[in-house]
């Protein structure tokens, strides 16, 4: 149970850091540059801010544990989709370049493990 709570807070923290500090507070301009390249340069700041707000909503959803399996699936789909798009359209702006997709997959594995392995063991 302690591992599950730790991983839940770890996952929520990753979303919070990326949403609040990187996008809403705009402390990491690279995120806005990626949005500008992929979506729209004219409204990149506004779109980046909205994405940050959505990431904070994801944090609240994660911590609420409401429909946690659906939440985990959506997280994984968002992360994989976003990273594939960024890999092809903004690879030069990614923190780890080609390796970004590896870290994304590892994060998805943590989400999957936390929700579908650890939580299942708790009920067996």
Secondary structure, DSSP 8 states (H G I E B T S, - for coil): -HHHHHHHHHHHHHHHIIIIIIIIS---HHHHHHHHHHT-STTHHHHHHHHHHHHHHHHHHHHHTTTHHHHHHHHHHHHHHHHHHHHHHSGGGSTTGGGHHHHHHHHHHHHHIIIIIIHHHHH-
